[in-house]
Amino acid sequence: MRGLYVGRRRFLPRTPASLLCGRSRPSAAAAAMVTLVVATTADPASVGPASAFLAMPGWNPGPTVAAGLESFANGAVRLLKHQRSIVEEDYLDRRWEAATGEHVDELIFLSRHTAASNRPALTVHPIGVPHVREGEPLPQGGRPGWAGPPNPRIGPWLRLMKRIAQENGLIPEFEITLEATHHGPLVNTPTMFLEIGSTEEYWKRQDAAQAMALVQENQGNKVLLGLGGGHYVPRHMDIVWKDGVWVGHLLSGYALPLEDPNQQKEDKGEKGIGGAWKQAIKVSYEATKTAFPGGEVIAHLDHKSFKSWQRNAVTNFLTEESIKIGKPEDFF
């Protein structure tokens, strides 16, 4: 794998295009391929990491995009600042290409994280709302039944961020964790969110922002599609901590609504069970396959989070859809 460089420092290393998207790579004459890092001035947890990126050598003013948008360029990396909520700016990948002629290879959003625990944390996650049905409210952007392609860096960057956090004394104060797939904005490009949580005190922490700027690269060929569990997906994270595992979409229990209380007494497989759980699984699997055409997507179930009838229904559906189901040892 090759990396990108900012000045003398390896920065935002890129996965080969064949592993990032299902599209053919355009010729160099047709469009430059860039990594787009997105920050918003409305969010201190976004401004801090953006400033840490820009403090590295080699940055220059970037292409003119539109009013209210400011860009910076360094090699094949672009950093874009806007002034709105991070989940309200849809299709920044398309808009960048239309304005500049450059093709966005991947998107990385810098954002804040909130949690009821208020615990300091550095988090990583893919985006989408595959469990939301048409007509239901969208509190954090996206589109009902939609999942964006996961960025192949999610697993490697989580592991590297933990190492960097340890080296810089952020652990045990900060938790380093994945989050489940749960919000927008709408994009077509492999995407990840990097977030600092969970209160204003920590959103402004410069040492946390610096950790975001130091992540580098890794590689693997098996992709985890996580099903079940809580928002911080601990059973799936037990696997992701191992080198060589990529991360696809992560559907926690609330994103797999299985609606039929009668199934607790009479197990009929997945037939007759309502809810958007099939939609969520299928859309998330297809989006993950799009982002990792060179990888093997394997579903991993948090078995303890399902009732027996729910687990049977999900397993039967995965089998019908020819989606491989794996145990932890199958990823190594």
TAMOVEN-V907497 format. One record per helix or strand of 2 or more residues. SS is the DSSP state (h for helix, s for strand). FROM is the first residue (numbers start at 0). LEN is the number of residues. If there is no record, write none. Layout:
<<SS	FROM	LEN> <SS	FROM	LEN>>
This chain:
<<s	4	2> <s	8	2> <h	16	4> <s	32	8> <h	43	11> <s	59	2> <s	69	5> <s	76	6> <h	91	9> <s	102	12> <s	120	5> <s	127	2> <s	145	2> <h	152	15> <s	174	4> <s	190	8> <h	199	4> <h	205	7> <s	221	6> <h	233	7> <s	244	7> <h	252	3> <h	260	4> <h	276	15> <s	295	6> <h	302	3> <h	307	13> <h	327	4>>
